[in-house]
Amino acid sequence: MQARRNFSDLCTYAKNNGVIVYSIAFQVRSGRDQNDMRACATSDAQFYNVEDLDIASAFASIAADLTQLRLSR
């Protein structure tokens, strides 16, 4: 349980310091683990639940989001 607490603390620390956190739950079966990964992401828009080998689309979406963020700044 310490690892779960450390993970949560790290996510909170990053978000509290202005870091946009993206989270990919790749083939995660446990609902609790998925919830932890979702809670770590800055918002639901930065959370990706990937069940199959289509992880490339999650990375492509993140890349497009980061490109848009960079262009808007």
ChimeraX attribute file (.defattr): number of C-alpha atoms within 10 A of each C-alpha:
attribute: neighborCount
match mode: 1-to-1
recipient: residues
	/A:1	6
	/A:2	7
	/A:3	8
	/A:4	11
	/A:5	10
	/A:6	11
	/A:7	15
	/A:8	15
	/A:9	13
	/A:10	13
	/A:11	20
	/A:12	17
	/A:13	12
	/A:14	14
	/A:15	15
	/A:16	11
	/A:17	8
	/A:18	9
	/A:19	12
	/A:20	16
	/A:21	16
	/A:22	19
	/A:23	23
	/A:24	20
	/A:25	18
	/A:26	16
	/A:27	13
	/A:28	14
	/A:29	10
	/A:30	9
	/A:31	9
	/A:32	10
	/A:33	13
	/A:34	20
	/A:35	11
	/A:36	17
	/A:37	21
	/A:38	21
	/A:39	17
	/A:40	25
	/A:41	20
	/A:42	20
	/A:43	13
	/A:44	12
	/A:45	12
	/A:46	18
	/A:47	21
	/A:48	22
	/A:49	16
	/A:50	16
	/A:51	12
	/A:52	8
	/A:53	9
	/A:54	10
	/A:55	16
	/A:56	10
	/A:57	12
	/A:58	19
	/A:59	14
	/A:60	11
	/A:61	13
	/A:62	19
	/A:63	12
	/A:64	12
	/A:65	14
	/A:66	13
	/A:67	11
	/A:68	11
	/A:69	10
	/A:70	9
	/A:71	8
	/A:72	7
	/A:73	5
